[in-house]
């Protein structure tokens, strides 16, 4: 659970950094691009993939290509969803992606659910619902067809990343190579997108992207490591990660962004903590 805890903390720090970066005039899209360049370097230094002897036949190129496109696309879809559907609905879609991930754990990874896992998952999902719906009074945004599309993209996209990263951990020796090439592919796709948009490049976004890259790499590396250590219990990683991210997000909102604590938020925090305890005991 320590790995899941640390991965969730890094995930929230990424969101906080992006929020402050926008206020300081940084270009989030450029930061995201450079973040993948830094992540690819860190991946090479940490996992030490044997890139000099890549097996053309055994390397899952389809997985590298899919994740290379999906990872930066998720950031873009998230930004679009925030604009067209509002913060509340985007948060619901993002965090409830755990439902699709848990279905994958049961139907595709053949994970067996004991009573503690079921209780932990149910408590976690109810906690997420309590936390996101506690903001409903302050989010009067309406939603159109475009907003619905972006919401579905966020919901499906985050679940797809969870599932594909879980599959990546099952590749054995090819895992390190796949992860490194995935980051490189994401960087190339992000740069191509920015070039097509003809953005004005600024050096400060490189430094912002470097910090973002360290946090993002730590998030993914710790998350993948948790899947490797708990390979027979992907639901614990799926649910634990999503629950903790929401809990840390609420704490950050209270301490950093001075959001007010509501009754539903308190209920969500209590249920979320209970869910994490159940998942931890189920290992």
C-alpha positions, 0 to 999 in steps of 0.5 A: 500500500506504500507504493499506491500511497506514494503514486497517488500523492505524486498524481495529486502533485501533478494536478497542483503543479498544472493548476499553479503553472497556468496561473503563472503563465506557463503553457500546459501543453508544452510542459506536458510535451517536455514532461514525457522527454524527462520521463523517458530519460528517468525511465532509462536510468531507473529501469535500465532497458536494453534498447541496444538489443530490441527484438523487433518480433517480441516488442509490443509495438501496438501497445507502445503506439497506443499508449504513446497516443493515449497518454498525451491525449488524456491530458488534452481531453481533460483540458477540453472536458474542464472547458466544455463540461465543467469541473464537477462532471470532469472529476466524476468521469475521471475518478469513476473510470475505476469502475471500468478498471475493476470490471477489467480486473474481474473479467480479463485478469480473472481476479478473485474477489473476497468479501473484504475486496468487495466491501473496500471497492464498494466503500471506495466508489461510494466515497468518490461519489460523495466527494464529487457530488459534494461540489454540485451546488457550486458547479452550475455548468451545463453540458452539450454534446461536445461536453458529453464526448469529452467526458466519455473520452476522459472516463474511458481514457483513464480506464484504458491507461490503467488497464494497459499499464497493468498489461504492460507489467505482464510482459516480463523482460520486455516491460522496461523497453516498452515503458521507455519507448512509450514515453518517447512515443508520447513525447514525439506525438506531443511535439508533433501536435504542438508543431501542427498548432504552431505554438510559440516555444518558451524556455520556461516551459522546459523547466516546468515540464522537467518538474512535471516529468519527475512527478509524472514518472514517479507516479507511473513508476510507483503505480506500475511497481505496485501492479508488479508486486500485487500482480494477483490483485489488480483491483486493490491497485485500481481502487486504492489509487483512485480512492487515495487520489480523491482523498489527497485532492480534497485535502489539497483543496482544504489546505492549499485552495481554501475550499470549504468542508461540507458534510458530504465531503466528510462522509466521503473522506470517512468512507474512503479511508475505510475502503483503503483499510479494507483493501489493505487487509485484503492483500 
